[in-house]
Amino acid sequence: MFRSGYNLLNLALALSLTALIAGCSQGGEGAAEEGAVAESEAAEAPGGVTGIWDLTFDSSMGAINWKLHLQEEGAELTGFVQLASGDIQIENGSVEDGAVSFQVESGMGGHGFALTFNGTATGNEMTGTISGGANDGAEWTATRAN
């Protein structure tokens, strides 16, 4: 678990390294295909959360911006966060009546952590709060990417 002095730079490094390691073992083609599927299905499901989102949250290091690719199937939410160093799959995702929840997990040197994103989706916007890590309690927003 994080110590209070652990900053977002360390979090970003851990997430990036985990994504890089995962990308080497899984390849990058699947994520690109999932993104294409998510984009095409977003047009078929107006008001749903399927699609690509620009997610932002503030940290001690400034604003953090991620591309979030989501696929909604009933109440199940799958997808990935797109980083320059590779993609990180989201886990434990759900969506029901506009309530959205998912986790981004990482681990490095036996020190695993998860950031849980809970929020509400309304049209082309999502807002919520992060639980876990150095950003516990931070607010996040996402807008549907064009």
Secondary structure, 3 states (H helix, E strand, C coil): CCCCCCCHHHHHHHHHHHHHHHHHHHCCHHHHHHHHHHHHHHHHCCCCCCEEEEEEEEECCEEEEEEEEEEEECCEEEEEEEECCEEEEEEEEEEECCEEEEEEEEEECCEEEEEEEEEEEECCEEEEEEECHHHCCCEEEEEECC
